[in-house]
Amino acid sequence: MKSFQDPFVQMLGPKDMSTPNSNNKRLDSAPDISGDDDETQITISTETTTTTTNRLPPQEIHRVCLPPNRTTFQKLKHRLSEMFFPDDPFYRFKNQTLLRKWVLGLQYVFPIFQWFPSYSIQLFRSDLISGLTIASLAIPQGISYAKLANLPPIIGIYSSFVPPLIYSVLGSSSHLGVGPVSIASLAMGTMLGEMISPILEPDLYLRLAFTSTFFAGVLQASLGIFR
């Protein structure tokens, strides 16, 4: 008659029970079946496993050199170049012939020479439709802006189509709307109205308006030149 020993009740022996650390024991799920035909014994063996600490490889140390010594003039030159020319706008002129430099300089000042050779009839048709659409809005808008600045309505019409014509030659963006805005018109009318009455002295008021717009244009042009 075959007998079955419960492994959870009867341990194997004192040798297997003398493991020092119970945390390092694990149960082997594969039973050990031994014996003859008359007896079958199922035992569960315990093993003492040693845990090895996975140590990271030593980190490589990189040596960093100190920056070179520079004079005050070199530091000032470097800071001015980062302030006014952070994107190095003259990189296209390097290693070019004299004729090519003149052509690139002309395209840099007048961007129309850069995009006009690739201009097509399809683009002109689209520009004509968009120009007529914007003109229907710019004409009454320019008149209202001239009223905010206490100027004649004809000045508002001039300011609606003259700046886009100039920007088409000097500008570099094909999606920018150029013209008067309400904040600038209201600020000009308030500023000039505190000194000169547009009703009593309309000629002097108009001259001051032209002078203020001229200096505003000079300021904006200088910002573009000095980037």
C-alpha positions in Angstrom: 0.0 0.0 0.0 1.4 3.4 -1.0 1.7 6.1 1.5 1.7 9.9 0.8 3.7 12.4 3.0 2.4 15.9 3.2 5.4 18.3 2.5 3.8 21.1 4.5 3.5 18.9 7.6 6.6 16.8 7.6 9.9 18.5 6.8 12.9 16.8 5.3 15.4 16.8 8.1 17.6 19.0 10.4 20.0 19.6 7.6 17.4 21.3 5.4 16.0 23.2 8.4 19.2 24.9 9.3 19.2 27.5 6.7 20.4 30.8 8.3 18.2 33.3 6.4 14.6 32.5 5.7 14.3 35.4 3.2 16.7 33.6 0.8 14.6 30.4 0.7 12.4 29.7 -2.2 10.1 26.7 -2.8 10.8 24.5 -5.8 7.5 23.8 -7.5 8.9 20.7 -9.2 8.5 17.7 -6.8 11.1 15.1 -6.4 9.5 11.7 -6.8 11.7 8.8 -5.6 11.2 5.2 -4.3 10.2 1.8 -5.5 7.0 0.4 -6.6 5.7 -0.1 -3.0 6.2 3.6 -1.8 6.0 7.0 -3.5 7.4 10.0 -1.6 6.9 13.6 -2.7 9.4 16.0 -1.2 9.9 19.8 -1.6 13.5 20.9 -1.5 14.6 24.2 -0.2 17.6 26.1 -1.6 19.6 28.9 -0.2 20.1 31.6 -2.8 22.6 34.3 -2.6 21.6 37.7 -3.9 24.2 39.6 -5.8 24.0 43.4 -5.8 23.9 44.8 -9.3 26.5 47.6 -9.1 26.5 50.3 -11.7 29.6 50.9 -13.7 31.7 53.8 -12.5 30.7 57.1 -14.2 33.2 58.7 -16.5 34.5 62.1 -15.4 34.8 64.7 -18.1 37.1 67.6 -17.5 35.8 71.0 -18.4 38.3 73.6 -19.5 38.0 77.2 -18.4 36.9 79.8 -21.0 39.8 81.7 -22.7 40.7 85.0 -21.3 39.2 87.9 -23.4 39.8 91.6 -23.3 37.1 94.1 -22.5 36.8 95.1 -26.1 36.3 91.5 -27.2 33.6 91.0 -24.6 31.8 94.2 -25.7 32.1 93.2 -29.4 30.6 89.7 -28.6 27.7 91.2 -26.6 26.9 93.7 -29.3 27.0 91.1 -32.0 24.6 88.9 -30.0 22.3 91.9 -29.3 22.0 93.3 -32.8 22.9 90.3 -35.0 21.9 87.1 -33.2 21.1 85.2 -36.4 24.2 86.4 -38.4 22.3 88.0 -41.3 25.6 88.2 -43.4 26.2 84.5 -43.5 25.0 84.4 -47.2 27.8 86.8 -48.2 30.6 84.5 -47.1 32.7 82.9 -49.8 30.8 84.6 -52.6 32.0 86.6 -55.6 31.8 90.4 -55.7 28.9 90.4 -58.2 27.0 87.8 -56.2 27.5 89.9 -53.0 26.0 92.9 -54.8 23.0 90.9 -55.9 22.5 89.4 -52.4 22.8 92.9 -50.9 20.2 94.3 -53.3 17.8 91.4 -52.4 18.5 92.0 -48.7 17.5 95.7 -48.9 14.7 95.3 -51.5 13.1 91.8 -51.1 11.0 92.4 -54.3 14.1 91.4 -56.4 14.1 88.0 -54.6 10.4 87.0 -55.1 9.5 88.9 -58.3 11.4 86.6 -60.7 9.2 83.7 -59.6 6.0 85.7 -59.7 3.3 84.2 -62.0 -0.1 85.1 -63.5 -1.9 82.8 -61.1 -0.4 84.7 -58.1 -1.3 88.1 -59.8 -4.9 86.9 -60.2 -5.1 85.9 -56.5 -3.5 89.2 -55.4 -6.0 91.1 -57.6 -9.0 89.4 -56.0 -7.6 89.8 -52.5 -6.7 93.5 -53.2 -10.2 94.4 -54.3 -11.6 92.6 -51.3 -9.4 94.4 -48.9 -9.9 97.8 -50.6 -13.7 97.6 -50.0 -12.8 97.4 -46.3 -9.8 99.7 -46.2 -11.4 102.8 -47.8 -14.2 103.3 -45.1 -11.8 102.1 -42.4 -9.2 104.7 -43.5 -11.8 107.5 -43.5 -12.9 106.6 -39.9 -9.3 106.4 -38.7 -8.6 109.9 -40.2 -11.7 111.1 -38.2 -10.2 109.7 -35.0 -6.9 111.7 -35.7 -8.9 114.9 -36.5 -7.5 114.8 -40.1 -9.2 115.2 -43.5 -10.8 112.1 -44.9 -8.5 112.1 -47.9 -5.5 111.5 -45.6 -7.1 108.3 -44.4 -7.5 107.1 -48.0 -3.9 107.9 -48.8 -2.8 106.0 -45.7 -4.8 103.0 -46.8 -3.1 102.3 -50.2 0.3 104.2 -50.1 1.9 102.1 -47.3 1.1 98.7 -48.9 2.7 99.9 -52.2 5.9 100.9 -50.3 5.8 97.6 -48.3 5.5 95.6 -51.5 9.0 96.8 -52.4 10.6 96.9 -49.0 8.7 94.2 -47.1 9.5 90.5 -46.7 6.1 89.1 -45.6 3.3 88.3 -48.0 0.7 87.9 -45.3 1.1 91.2 -43.4 -1.6 93.9 -43.5 -0.1 97.4 -43.6 -2.1 100.5 -42.9 -3.5 102.8 -40.1 -4.9 101.4 -36.9 -7.3 102.8 -34.4 -4.9 103.1 -31.5 -2.3 105.0 -33.4 -4.9 107.4 -34.9 -6.6 108.1 -31.6 -3.2 108.6 -29.9 -2.1 111.1 -32.6 -5.3 113.0 -32.4 -5.1 113.3 -28.6 -1.4 114.2 -28.6 -1.7 116.9 -31.2 -5.0 118.2 -30.0 -3.5 119.2 -26.7 -1.1 121.6 -28.4 -2.9 122.8 -31.6 -6.6 123.1 -32.3 -7.5 121.2 -35.6 -10.4 123.6 -36.1 -8.7 127.0 -35.5 -5.3 126.1 -37.1 -5.9 123.2 -39.5 -2.8 123.8 -41.7 -0.4 123.8 -38.7 -2.2 120.8 -37.3 -1.7 118.9 -40.6 2.0 119.8 -40.7 2.5 118.5 -37.2 0.7 115.3 -38.1 3.1 114.8 -41.1 6.1 115.6 -38.9 5.1 113.1 -36.2 4.4 110.3 -38.8 7.8 111.1 -40.4 9.7 110.6 -37.2 7.7 107.5 -36.4 8.7 106.1 -39.8 12.4 107.0 -39.1 12.2 105.3 -35.7 10.7 102.1 -37.2 13.2 102.1 -40.1 16.1 102.4 -37.6 14.7 99.5 -35.6 14.7 97.4 -38.8 18.2 98.5 -39.8 19.7 97.8 -36.4 17.6 94.7 -36.1 
